[in-house]
Amino acid sequence: MTATPVTQIVVTGFGATTPLGGDVASTWDGMLAGRSGVRRIDDADHEWVTRHELPVLIAAPLAVSPTEVLPRVQARRLDRCEQVALVAAREAWAHAGAPGVEPERLAVVVGTGIGGAVTLLDQDDLLEGPGLRKVSPLTVPMLMPNGPAAWVGLELGARGGVHAPVSACASGAEALAWAVRLLRAGEVDVVVAGGAEACITGITVAGFVQARTLSRRNDEPDRASRPFDAARDGFVLGEGAGIMVLERAEFAAARGATVHGRVAGFGITSDAYHITGPDPEGTGQARAITAAVRDAGLEPSDIGHVNCHATSTVAGDIGETRAVRRALGEHPVLTAPKSALGHLVGAAGAVESIITMLSLSEGVVPASLNIDELDPGVELDVVTGGPRKMDLTAAVCDSFGFGGHNVAVAFTKV
């Protein structure tokens, strides 16, 4: 490897709540065991399924409801996306040892793709029905996209800045990139960063249905999300949150923190191609990957593994593999966590970054599920059948979003 940037950024804590588990350990165990968090949803979960006669009856809801973790009174004041952000942030902060950092040197960056959609719909129903008196005075704080970041900032007493990137499905990864920028600039010593999303509701499912991006394998929920498979027919909508505690390496060393990995570099580009469709050649995505590797002070040959965005859409998966080949060559080994987790939208990049970091630290890459026949357009090595042990030193996590947002984050082993 070539020299890394002078200011090293380390990860000292992480937290998550996902369709596979209510924390990082259970999520990681589920990934390695090849479990799926996708299941059939019905009126017992969401009454709108029957009411609107939607053709998609599957999703990847949380394994553990945040209302089982948060105090009841607090949970009632929060949108579900804010709830999951707090759950993941608390785990991450505790895992990092609750850093003793001055409030002015602590920042928060938590992204979301959609924000408080559930609150918006519920409160509008109240306005249209019982009327104004029933609308909550907390409606706006609950639906605003910066709500998850704001509540985490309040929880931790962060006064070094609270930020909320909104870049669709790239939001969680972009939050990590923003954190790196803040730390490298010396503005703060610690940043709590990641993504949160909880928008399994009628309007989002209907919108994705009309865009023809959701899988309709209602009779095979656990086999519906199948990135890179020749018979894939769309993604499965999920929910969750992933949060990391990032620190300047010297600050972490001074306080004796345990370091779990390094965020070595990032790349952010845009396609300027289409509002929902990715560039089929993956040109902008390749530039993001190349920029992340260069920013990390690495060479393409150093990257042994790519944790792919791979949503299970017909066009997106192939374009991403073309981008990986263009940026890195044919040697990296790929995996697609959305085969197990579903698509966590604004939380996807953050949760998948945690999985990438664990792959590096533990030397094992989880398998991509449901690949019966690899699409011939992939032309790269995808882990299937079970986890693969690998001696890895560096990896990249890809995240791409509607609007042509491309983010790649490079991680290195401690």
Sequence and secondary structure as in RCSB ss.txt:
>XXXX:A:sequence
MTATPVTQIVVTGFGATTPLGGDVASTWDGMLAGRSGVRRIDDADHEWVTRHELPVLIAAPLAVSPTEVLPRVQA
RRLDRCEQVALVAAREAWAHAGAPGVEPERLAVVVGTGIGGAVTLLDQDDLLEGPGLRKVSPLTVPMLMPNGPAA
WVGLELGARGGVHAPVSACASGAEALAWAVRLLRAGEVDVVVAGGAEACITGITVAGFVQARTLSRRNDEPDRAS
RPFDAARDGFVLGEGAGIMVLERAEFAAARGATVHGRVAGFGITSDAYHITGPDPEGTGQARAITAAVRDAGLEP
SDIGHVNCHATSTVAGDIGETRAVRRALGEHPVLTAPKSALGHLVGAAGAVESIITMLSLSEGVVPASLNIDELD
PGVELDVVTGGPRKMDLTAAVCDSFGFGGHNVAVAFTKV
>XXXX:A:secstr
     SS EEEEEEEEEBTTBSSHHHHHHHHHHT    EE  TTT THHHHTT S  EEB  SS GGGTS HHHH
HTS HHHHHHHHHHHHHHHHTT     GGGEEEEEE SS SHHHHHHHHHHHHTT GGGS TTHHHHHSTTHHHH
HHHHHHT  S EE    GGGHHHHHHHHHHHHHHTTS SEEEEEEEE   SHHHHHHHHHTT B   TT GGGT 
 TTBTT   B BB EEEEEEEEEHHHHHHTT    EEEEEEEEEE  S SSS  TT HHHHHHHHHHHHHTT  G
GG  EEE    S HHHHHHHHHHHHHHH S  EEE THHHH B GGGHHHHHHHHHHHHHHHTEE   S  SSB 
TT  SEE  SS EE   SEEEEEEEETTTEEEEEEEE  
